[in-house]
Amino acid sequence: MSTYDALLLVSYGGPERLDDVMPFLENVVRGKNVPRQRLLRVAEHYAKFDGVSPINAENRALLAALLGELNTHGPALPVYWANRYWHPMLADTLRQMAEDGVRRALAFATSAFGSPPGCRAYREAIDAAREELGPNAPVVDKLRTFHNHPGFIEPMAERVEAALEKIPESRRPAARIVFTAHSIPVTMARCCPYERQLNESCRLVAERLGLDDWQLDDWQLVYQSRSGPPSQPWLEPDINDHLRTLGDKEIDDVVIVPIGFIQEHMEIVYDLNVEAAARCDELGLNMVRSDVVGCHPRFVRMIRELINERLEANPIRLALGPDGPAPDQCPPTCCQPPTASQA
């Protein structure tokens, strides 16, 4: 059991005006060999929405919900917010925390799954920001991942159920559920639990909805938003390829569920609401997109439960399915990116 005096909400970040788009994207790819033309193509996606990513508004809403939850039910910790790639930046927020007298904080990262970009990168970003601040930086311990926590699975199932209800009742039993997550390179997937955890989350949501009584292919995990060179294998199937398969089967209705994402951001808004929707129109598929988990009250309560796990001597560590709860501290070798020889 440890004592903490603040909670830090850590997210990816995103631009909120056109002038911020390229500086934000340059932050994301700094140190990586990404062609300039690739950045310009991605910038065009943001331009369609006046340069505004919804993720910062989502974080402000989650911040307010967390403050309300903690003030009502305890522990009454102050809540700070920082991003990895755009303002408020991690080093700036940690500096403010230090000035406010925070010495030890818990961090909640807006990522449910274990992977190099979805878990390890958050820990490394926090460590880099603390190193930048020096000896006065607060100690920050990241809360565990939560792919099978009932506070994630239950609200996701509610989101899917609400989407299904938008399909005429007579057609609902034949609808297909398509869970989506951000693709990563296959070599990276071999070094982390990402793919296994995603499949387990999908299975738990499907089980809660009673989809285990349906045919085997009534739900499918697919991937989106790959960005590597064509020669590099990434996790498949790609969502647009899978939609074409459904069109060939003369399916009428598809529910797309971005289970791999906690919040709305440009990769959902563009890749699903624009590209996947256009593909469905082309194929004659009626597409319904479920909401992300967002600020669902059960999800917000889950964050409080994860905090209490770290504050109590004999905590209740909730988890569904056979995986059990993720560890509080990942081992040093967890989710290491592949070496050049593995790539």
Backbone hydrogen bonds in HBPLUS format (Angstrom, degrees):
<---DONOR---> <-ACCEPTOR-->    atom                        ^
c    i                          cat <-CA-CA->   ^        H-A-AA   ^      H-
h    n   atom  resd res      DA  || num        DHA   H-A  angle D-A-AA Bond
n    s   type  num  typ     dist DA aas  dist angle  dist       angle   num
A0002-SER N   A0310-ARG O   3.42 MM 308  6.48 171.1  2.42 159.4 161.8     1
A0005-ASP N   A0104-ARG O   2.86 MM  99  5.88 170.2  1.87 168.3 168.0     2
A0106-LEU N   A0006-ALA O   3.08 MM 100  6.49 160.0  2.12 151.2 152.1     3
A0007-LEU N   A0078-PRO O   2.92 MM  71  6.27 158.0  1.97 162.7 168.9     4
A0080-TYR N   A0007-LEU O   2.82 MM  73  6.24 163.1  1.85 162.1 167.1     5
A0008-LEU N   A0106-LEU O   2.68 MM  98  6.03 156.6  1.73 158.8 166.4     6
A0108-PHE N   A0008-LEU O   2.82 MM 100  6.18 156.1  1.87 153.5 160.5     7
A0009-LEU N   A0080-TYR O   2.74 MM  71  6.00 177.4  1.74 153.3 153.4     8
A0082-ALA N   A0009-LEU O   2.88 MM  73  6.26 158.0  1.93 170.2 171.9     9
A0010-VAL N   A0108-PHE O   2.89 MM  98  5.98 172.3  1.90 147.7 150.1    10
A0110-THR N   A0010-VAL O   3.12 MM 100  6.50 149.1  2.22 165.8 173.1    11
A0011-SER N   A0082-ALA O   3.02 MM  71  6.51 154.6  2.08 149.0 157.1    12
A0084-ARG N   A0011-SER O   2.89 MM  73  6.34 139.1  2.06 145.6 156.6    13
A0085-TYR N   A0012-TYR O   3.09 MM  73  6.01 154.5  2.16 146.6 153.4    14
A0053-SER N   A0015-PRO O   2.88 MM  38  5.70 172.9  1.88 157.3 155.7    15
A0020-ASP N   A0017-ARG O   3.10 MM   3  5.58 149.6  2.19 111.7 120.5    16
A0021-VAL N   A0018-LEU O   3.14 MM   3  5.46 158.8  2.18 112.6 118.9    17
A0024-PHE N   A0020-ASP O   2.95 MM   4  5.98 155.9  2.00 150.8 158.1    18
A0025-LEU N   A0021-VAL O   2.93 MM   4  6.21 166.7  1.95 157.3 160.7    19
A0026-GLU N   A0022-MET O   2.85 MM   4  6.00 154.5  1.91 153.3 160.5    20
A0027-ASN N   A0023-PRO O   3.04 MM   4  6.27 144.9  2.17 140.1 148.8    21
A0027-ASN N   A0024-PHE O   3.06 MM   3  5.13 121.7  2.41  96.8 111.6    22
A0028-VAL N   A0024-PHE O   3.07 MM   4  6.44 152.7  2.15 148.8 156.4    23
A0029-VAL N   A0025-LEU O   3.13 MM   4  6.41 155.0  2.20 149.9 154.8    24
A0032-LYS N   A0029-VAL O   2.82 MM   3  5.26 153.8  1.89 146.5 145.1    25
A0038-ARG N   A0035-PRO O   3.03 MM   3  5.39 130.9  2.28 104.5 116.8    26
A0040-LEU N   A0036-ARG O   3.03 MM   4  6.39 157.2  2.08 153.3 159.9    27
A0041-ARG N   A0037-GLN O   3.00 MM   4  6.25 149.2  2.10 144.2 152.0    28
A0042-VAL N   A0038-ARG O   3.04 MM   4  6.36 160.3  2.08 150.8 155.9    29
A0043-ALA N   A0039-LEU O   2.81 MM   4  6.03 154.0  1.87 148.9 157.1    30
A0044-GLU N   A0040-LEU O   3.17 MM   4  6.41 137.1  2.36 136.1 145.5    31
A0044-GLU N   A0041-ARG O   3.17 MM   3  5.25 130.1  2.44  94.6 107.3    32
A0045-HIS N   A0042-VAL O   2.92 MM   3  5.27 131.6  2.15 105.2 118.1    33
A0047-ALA N   A0043-ALA O   2.94 MM   4  6.23 150.4  2.03 145.9 155.1    34
A0048-LYS N   A0044-GLU O   3.26 MM   4  6.51 139.8  2.44 141.8 149.0    35
A0049-PHE N   A0046-TYR O   2.84 MM   3  5.37 154.0  1.90 114.5 123.2    36
A0051-GLY N   A0046-TYR O   2.79 MM   5  4.58 157.5  1.84 134.9 130.2    37
A0050-ASP N   A0047-ALA O   3.12 MM   3  4.86 151.6  2.20 113.9 108.4    38
A0052-VAL N   A0049-PHE O   3.08 MM   3  5.77 169.3  2.09 121.4 124.8    39
A0058-GLU N   A0054-PRO O   3.05 MM   4  6.29 153.4  2.12 151.7 160.1    40
A0059-ASN N   A0055-ILE O   2.93 MM   4  6.21 149.5  2.02 146.0 153.9    41
A0060-ARG N   A0056-ASN O   2.95 MM   4  6.26 151.8  2.03 148.0 155.6    42
A0061-ALA N   A0057-ALA O   3.05 MM   4  6.29 156.0  2.11 146.1 152.1    43
A0062-LEU N   A0058-GLU O   2.94 MM   4  6.22 155.3  2.00 146.3 153.4    44
A0063-LEU N   A0059-ASN O   2.80 MM   4  5.92 156.8  1.86 147.3 153.9    45
A0064-ALA N   A0060-ARG O   3.05 MM   4  6.28 159.6  2.09 145.4 149.9    46
A0065-ALA N   A0061-ALA O   2.96 MM   4  6.20 157.7  2.01 146.1 152.7    47
A0066-LEU N   A0062-LEU O   2.84 MM   4  6.02 159.1  1.89 152.2 157.5    48
A0067-LEU N   A0063-LEU O   3.01 MM   4  6.24 159.6  2.06 149.0 154.3    49
A0068-GLY N   A0064-ALA O   3.05 MM   4  6.28 159.4  2.09 147.5 152.8    50
A0069-GLU N   A0065-ALA O   2.92 MM   4  6.14 157.8  1.97 148.2 154.5    51
A0070-LEU N   A0066-LEU O   2.87 MM   4  6.02 169.8  1.88 157.3 159.5    52
A0071-ASN N   A0067-LEU O   2.90 MM   4  5.90 157.7  1.95 145.4 152.3    53
A0072-THR N   A0068-GLY O   3.04 MM   4  6.01 144.1  2.17 138.5 147.5    54
A0073-HIS N   A0069-GLU O   2.93 MM   4  5.97 168.1  1.94 151.1 154.7    55
A0074-GLY N   A0070-LEU O   2.69 MM   4  4.48 137.3  1.87 121.6 131.4    56
A0077-LEU N   A0075-PRO O   2.76 MM   2  5.65 135.0  1.96 110.7  96.0    57
A0083-ASN N   A0088-PRO O   2.63 MM   5  5.78 148.6  1.72 160.3 171.0    58
A0090-LEU N   A0083-ASN O   3.19 MM   7  5.67 126.1  2.49 170.2 156.5    59
A0093-THR N   A0089-MET O   3.02 MM   4  6.32 161.4  2.06 158.0 163.6    60
A0094-LEU N   A0090-LEU O   2.87 MM   4  6.07 167.3  1.89 161.3 164.8    61
A0095-ARG N   A0091-ALA O   2.96 MM   4  6.07 148.8  2.06 140.5 149.1    62
A0096-GLN N   A0092-ASP O   3.06 MM   4  6.35 153.0  2.13 143.5 150.4    63
A0097-MET N   A0093-THR O   2.86 MM   4  6.16 155.8  1.92 150.4 157.7    64
A0098-ALA N   A0094-LEU O   2.93 MM   4  6.17 157.7  1.98 146.7 152.0    65
A0099-GLU N   A0095-ARG O   3.01 MM   4  6.29 156.9  2.07 145.9 152.1    66
A0100-ASP N   A0096-GLN O   2.93 MM   4  6.18 138.5  2.10 143.1 154.8    67
A0100-ASP N   A0097-MET O   3.09 MM   3  5.00 124.5  2.41  91.9 106.6    68
A0102-VAL N   A0097-MET O   2.91 MM   5  5.27 157.7  1.96 156.1 148.8    69
A0101-GLY N   A0098-ALA O   3.02 MM   3  5.14 158.1  2.07 104.7 111.1    70
A0139-VAL N   A0103-ARG O   2.99 MM  36  6.18 163.5  2.02 144.2 138.8    71
A0105-ALA N   A0139-VAL O   2.79 MM  34  6.18 162.5  1.82 160.7 166.4    72
A0141-ASP N   A0105-ALA O   2.92 MM  36  6.39 160.0  1.96 158.6 161.5    73
A0107-ALA N   A0141-ASP O   2.88 MM  34  5.93 150.0  1.97 138.3 139.3    74
A0143-LEU N   A0107-ALA O   2.75 MM  36  5.79 169.9  1.76 165.2 161.6    75
A0111-SER N   A0109-ALA O   2.77 MM   2  5.51 141.6  1.92 101.9  91.5    76
A0146-PHE N   A0112-ALA O   3.24 MM  34  5.14 136.5  2.44 120.4 132.5    77
A0119-CYS N   A0115-SER O   2.93 MM   4  5.47 137.6  2.11 150.1 150.2    78
A0120-ARG N   A0115-SER O   3.26 MM   5  6.55 151.5  2.35 146.8 153.5    79
A0121-ALA N   A0116-PRO O   2.82 MM   5  5.77 140.8  1.97 154.6 164.8    80
A0122-TYR N   A0119-CYS O   3.05 MM   3  5.40 128.9  2.32 105.8 118.9    81
A0123-ARG N   A0119-CYS O   3.23 MM   4  6.66 158.9  2.28 154.3 159.9    82
A0124-GLU N   A0120-ARG O   2.90 MM   4  6.19 162.3  1.93 157.5 162.8    83
A0125-ALA N   A0121-ALA O   2.89 MM   4  5.95 148.8  1.99 138.1 146.6    84
A0126-ILE N   A0122-TYR O   3.00 MM   4  6.23 158.1  2.05 148.9 154.2    85
A0127-ASP N   A0123-ARG O   2.98 MM   4  6.24 162.5  2.01 148.1 153.1    86
A0128-ALA N   A0124-GLU O   2.88 MM   4  6.07 155.3  1.94 145.7 152.4    87
A0129-ALA N   A0125-ALA O   2.99 MM   4  6.19 156.4  2.04 145.9 152.0    88
A0130-ARG N   A0126-ILE O   2.94 MM   4  6.18 156.3  2.00 152.2 158.9    89
A0131-GLU N   A0127-ASP O   2.93 MM   4  6.14 153.7  2.00 145.9 153.3    90
A0132-GLU N   A0128-ALA O   2.98 MM   4  6.23 148.4  2.09 141.6 150.1    91
A0133-LEU N   A0129-ALA O   3.16 MM   4  6.45 144.9  2.29 140.8 149.3    92
A0134-GLY N   A0130-ARG O   2.97 MM   4  6.24 143.2  2.11 146.0 156.2    93
A0137-ALA N   A0134-GLY O   3.06 MM   3  5.82 168.7  2.07 128.9 131.6    94
A0149-HIS N   A0146-PHE O   3.20 MM   3  5.10 172.6  2.20 108.2 110.4    95
A0320-LEU N   A0148-ASN O   2.81 MM 172  5.32 154.4  1.88 142.8 150.9    96
A0152-PHE N   A0149-HIS O   2.88 MM   3  5.43 163.2  1.90 119.8 125.5    97
A0153-ILE N   A0149-HIS O   3.00 MM   4  6.29 167.6  2.01 158.3 161.7    98
A0154-GLU N   A0150-PRO O   2.93 MM   4  5.49 159.6  1.98 135.9 142.5    99
A0156-MET N   A0152-PHE O   3.19 MM   4  6.22 152.0  2.27 142.2 150.6   100
A0157-ALA N   A0153-ILE O   2.92 MM   4  6.14 155.9  1.97 153.6 160.0   101
A0158-GLU N   A0154-GLU O   3.06 MM   4  6.39 151.6  2.14 147.0 155.0   102
A0159-ARG N   A0155-PRO O   2.92 MM   4  6.21 151.7  2.00 145.9 153.2   103
A0160-VAL N   A0156-MET O   3.00 MM   4  6.33 155.6  2.06 149.8 155.9   104
A0161-GLU N   A0157-ALA O   2.91 MM   4  6.11 161.6  1.95 150.1 155.5   105
A0162-ALA N   A0158-GLU O   2.93 MM   4  6.13 157.5  1.98 149.3 154.8   106
A0163-ALA N   A0159-ARG O   3.09 MM   4  6.36 149.7  2.19 140.5 148.5   107
A0164-LEU N   A0160-VAL O   2.86 MM   4  6.18 159.6  1.90 155.1 160.8   108
A0165-GLU N   A0161-GLU O   3.08 MM   4  6.30 144.5  2.21 143.5 152.3   109
A0166-LYS N   A0163-ALA O   3.01 MM   3  5.46 159.2  2.05 112.5 119.3   110
A0167-ILE N   A0164-LEU O   3.00 MM   3  5.55 164.7  2.02 117.7 122.3   111
A0171-ARG N   A0168-PRO O   2.88 MM   3  5.51 143.1  2.02 118.8 129.1   112
A0172-ARG N   A0168-PRO O   3.11 MM   4  6.18 127.5  2.40 147.6 161.2   113
A0172-ARG N   A0169-GLU O   3.30 MM   3  5.08 142.3  2.46  93.8 104.3   114
A0174-ALA N   A0171-ARG O   3.10 MM   3  5.72 143.7  2.24 117.4 127.0   115
A0175-ALA N   A0172-ARG O   3.01 MM   3  5.21 161.8  2.04 112.6 118.5   116
A0176-ARG N   A0253-ASP O   3.08 MM  77  6.43 160.0  2.13 140.6 145.0   117
A0255-VAL N   A0176-ARG O   2.81 MM  79  6.18 164.8  1.83 166.3 170.9   118
A0177-ILE N   A0218-ASP O   2.87 MM  41  6.09 173.1  1.87 150.3 152.5   119
A0220-GLN N   A0177-ILE O   2.97 MM  43  6.47 138.0  2.15 149.7 162.7   120
A0178-VAL N   A0255-VAL O   2.80 MM  77  5.97 174.3  1.80 164.4 163.8   121
A0257-VAL N   A0178-VAL O   2.77 MM  79  5.95 166.5  1.79 150.3 152.0   122
A0179-PHE N   A0220-GLN O   2.84 MM  41  6.03 150.5  1.92 155.3 163.6   123
A0222-VAL N   A0179-PHE O   2.80 MM  43  6.09 164.5  1.82 164.8 168.6   124
A0180-THR N   A0257-VAL O   2.77 MM  77  5.94 158.0  1.82 146.4 146.8   125
A0260-GLY N   A0180-THR O   3.03 MM  80  6.20 160.8  2.07 158.6 154.4   126
A0181-ALA N   A0222-VAL O   3.24 MM  41  6.71 131.1  2.50 136.9 149.6   127
A0224-GLN N   A0181-ALA O   2.94 MM  43  6.10 146.0  2.05 151.6 157.0   128
A0183-SER N   A0224-GLN O   2.89 MM  41  5.56 167.4  1.91 161.2 158.3   129
A0235-LEU N   A0184-ILE O   2.99 MM  51  5.88 157.6  2.04 156.6 160.0   130
A0188-MET N   A0185-PRO O   3.02 MM   3  5.22 123.5  2.35 100.8 115.1   131
A0189-ALA N   A0185-PRO O   2.94 MM   4  6.31 155.6  2.00 151.8 159.5   132
A0186-VAL N   A0233-PRO O   2.93 MM  47  5.75 171.1  1.94 135.4 136.9   133
A0190-ARG N   A0186-VAL O   3.07 MM   4  6.34 143.2  2.21 147.7 156.1   134
A0191-CYS N   A0188-MET O   2.96 MM   3  5.35 149.9  2.06 109.7 119.0   135
A0192-CYS N   A0189-ALA O   3.39 MM   3  5.51 168.9  2.40 111.3 111.4   136
A0197-GLN N   A0193-PRO O   2.84 MM   4  5.89 168.0  1.86 167.9 171.9   137
A0198-LEU N   A0194-TYR O   2.92 MM   4  6.10 159.3  1.97 153.2 159.1   138
A0199-ASN N   A0195-GLU O   3.07 MM   4  6.29 166.0  2.09 149.9 153.2   139
A0200-GLU N   A0196-ARG O   3.00 MM   4  6.24 153.1  2.07 146.0 153.8   140
A0201-SER N   A0197-GLN O   2.88 MM   4  6.15 157.4  1.94 151.8 157.4   141
A0202-CYS N   A0198-LEU O   2.95 MM   4  6.23 165.6  1.97 157.1 160.6   142
A0203-ARG N   A0199-ASN O   2.93 MM   4  6.12 159.1  1.98 145.3 151.5   143
A0204-LEU N   A0200-GLU O   2.93 MM   4  6.13 157.5  1.98 149.0 154.8   144
A0205-VAL N   A0201-SER O   2.97 MM   4  6.21 159.3  2.01 151.9 157.1   145
A0206-ALA N   A0202-CYS O   2.87 MM   4  6.04 167.9  1.88 154.2 158.1   146
A0207-GLU N   A0203-ARG O   2.82 MM   4  5.93 154.4  1.88 146.2 153.7   147
A0208-ARG N   A0204-LEU O   3.03 MM   4  6.19 154.0  2.10 141.0 147.5   148
A0209-LEU N   A0205-VAL O   3.05 MM   4  6.33 143.0  2.19 145.5 155.8   149
A0211-LEU N   A0206-ALA O   2.72 MM   5  4.89 147.2  1.83 158.8 151.7   150
A0210-GLY N   A0207-GLU O   3.08 MM   3  5.02 152.3  2.16  98.8 107.4   151
A0213-ASP N   A0210-GLY O   3.17 MM   3  5.87 166.0  2.19 115.4 119.8   152
A0214-TRP N   A0211-LEU O   2.90 MM   3  5.05 158.1  1.95 106.3 113.7   153
A0218-ASP N   A0215-GLN O   3.16 MM   3  5.54 159.9  2.20 121.0 120.4   154
A0223-TYR N   A0237-PRO O   2.84 MM  14  6.04 161.3  1.88 160.7 164.4   155
A0239-ILE N   A0223-TYR O   2.83 MM  16  5.61 142.0  1.98 167.5 162.4   156
A0232-GLN N   A0229-PRO O   2.96 MM   3  5.60 163.2  1.99 123.3 128.6   157
A0241-ASP N   A0238-ASP O   3.13 MM   3  5.36 121.6  2.49 103.1 117.3   158
A0242-HIS N   A0238-ASP O   2.99 MM   4  6.29 158.3  2.04 156.2 163.1   159
A0243-LEU N   A0239-ILE O   2.87 MM   4  6.12 154.2  1.93 149.2 156.4   160
A0244-ARG N   A0240-ASN O   3.18 MM   4  6.37 150.5  2.27 136.3 143.3   161
A0245-THR N   A0241-ASP O   3.12 MM   4  6.49 148.2  2.22 142.0 150.6   162
A0245-THR N   A0242-HIS O   3.04 MM   3  4.96 115.6  2.48  92.7 108.5   163
A0246-LEU N   A0242-HIS O   2.96 MM   4  6.37 153.6  2.03 151.3 158.2   164
A0247-GLY N   A0243-LEU O   2.88 MM   4  6.18 153.3  1.95 147.4 155.3   165
A0248-ASP N   A0244-ARG O   2.93 MM   4  6.22 149.9  2.02 146.3 154.1   166
A0249-LYS N   A0245-THR O   3.14 MM   4  6.44 132.9  2.38 137.1 149.3   167
A0249-LYS N   A0246-LEU O   3.06 MM   3  5.02 130.2  2.32  94.1 107.8   168
A0251-ILE N   A0246-LEU O   3.22 MM   5  5.64 172.6  2.23 153.5 153.8   169
A0250-GLU N   A0247-GLY O   3.03 MM   3  5.04 158.8  2.07 104.9 110.4   170
A0286-ASN N   A0252-ASP O   2.84 MM  34  6.03 174.3  1.84 158.8 159.4   171
A0254-VAL N   A0286-ASN O   2.91 MM  32  6.19 159.9  1.95 161.2 159.9   172
A0288-VAL N   A0254-VAL O   2.91 MM  34  6.29 158.1  1.96 161.7 167.0   173
A0256-ILE N   A0288-VAL O   2.83 MM  32  6.26 152.5  1.90 153.5 162.3   174
A0290-SER N   A0256-ILE O   2.87 MM  34  6.15 163.9  1.90 158.1 163.1   175
A0259-ILE N   A0257-VAL O   2.77 MM   2  5.53 135.4  1.97 109.8  95.6   176
A0261-PHE N   A0258-PRO O   3.17 MM   3  5.75 165.3  2.19 119.2 121.8   177
A0294-GLY N   A0262-ILE O   3.04 MM  32  5.81 155.4  2.11 165.4 169.2   178
A0268-ILE N   A0265-HIS O   3.00 MM   3  5.60 143.1  2.14 116.9 127.1   179
A0269-VAL N   A0265-HIS O   2.96 MM   4  6.13 172.2  1.97 159.2 160.5   180
A0270-TYR N   A0266-MET O   2.80 MM   4  5.67 170.5  1.80 149.8 153.1   181
A0272-LEU N   A0268-ILE O   2.92 MM   4  5.26 152.1  2.00 133.9 141.8   182
A0273-ASN N   A0268-ILE O   3.29 MM   5  6.79 156.9  2.35 152.2 159.0   183
A0274-VAL N   A0270-TYR O   3.13 MM   4  4.88 138.5  2.31 114.5 124.3   184
A0275-GLU N   A0270-TYR O   2.89 MM   5  6.30 164.2  1.91 167.3 171.6   185
A0276-ALA N   A0271-ASP O   3.04 MM   5  6.17 146.1  2.16 126.2 136.4   186
A0277-ALA N   A0272-LEU O   3.04 MM   5  6.26 133.9  2.26 153.0 164.3   187
A0278-ALA N   A0274-VAL O   2.95 MM   4  6.06 150.2  2.04 142.8 150.9   188
A0279-ARG N   A0275-GLU O   2.98 MM   4  6.30 153.9  2.05 149.0 156.4   189
A0280-CYS N   A0276-ALA O   2.92 MM   4  6.20 156.8  1.98 148.9 155.0   190
A0281-ASP N   A0277-ALA O   2.96 MM   4  6.24 155.1  2.02 146.4 153.1   191
A0282-GLU N   A0278-ALA O   2.98 MM   4  6.22 157.2  2.04 146.5 152.7   192
A0283-LEU N   A0279-ARG O   2.98 MM   4  6.25 145.0  2.10 145.2 154.7   193
A0284-GLY N   A0280-CYS O   2.87 MM   4  5.88 114.3  2.31 141.3 157.2   194
A0285-LEU N   A0280-CYS O   2.83 MM   5  4.74 154.7  1.89 143.3 143.9   195
A0284-GLY N   A0281-ASP O   3.27 MM   3  5.10 151.1  2.35  96.1 104.6   196
A0296-HIS N   A0293-VAL O   3.09 MM   3  5.94 161.4  2.13 147.8 153.5   197
A0299-PHE N   A0296-HIS O   2.91 MM   3  5.25 123.3  2.23 108.9 123.9   198
A0300-VAL N   A0296-HIS O   3.01 MM   4  6.35 158.4  2.05 158.3 165.3   199
A0301-ARG N   A0297-PRO O   2.91 MM   4  6.12 155.3  1.97 144.8 151.8   200
A0302-MET N   A0298-ARG O   2.96 MM   4  6.15 141.6  2.11 135.1 145.6   201
A0303-ILE N   A0299-PHE O   3.17 MM   4  6.60 147.9  2.28 146.7 153.4   202
A0304-ARG N   A0300-VAL O   3.31 MM   4  6.74 155.7  2.37 144.9 150.6   203
A0305-GLU N   A0301-ARG O   2.91 MM   4  6.26 150.1  2.00 147.4 156.7   204
A0305-GLU N   A0302-MET O   3.01 MM   3  4.87 112.2  2.49  90.1 106.9   205
A0306-LEU N   A0302-MET O   2.83 MM   4  6.19 150.1  1.92 151.9 160.1   206
A0307-ILE N   A0303-ILE O   2.99 MM   4  6.30 150.4  2.08 146.5 154.6   207
A0308-ASN N   A0304-ARG O   2.95 MM   4  6.25 162.6  1.98 150.9 155.1   208
A0309-GLU N   A0305-GLU O   3.02 MM   4  6.28 140.8  2.17 141.3 151.5   209
A0310-ARG N   A0307-ILE O   2.93 MM   3  5.48 136.6  2.12 111.5 122.5   210
A0311-LEU N   A0308-ASN O   3.06 MM   3  4.91 144.9  2.18  97.3 108.0   211
A0312-GLU N   A0308-ASN O   3.03 MM   4  5.98 140.8  2.19 156.8 160.9   212
A0334-CYS N   A0331-PRO O   2.93 MM   3  5.37 166.8  1.94 121.9 126.1   213
A0342-GLN N   A0339-THR O   2.94 MM   3  5.19 136.3  2.14 103.7 116.3   214
A0343-ALA N   A0339-THR O   3.08 MM   4  6.35 139.7  2.25 150.7 162.4   215
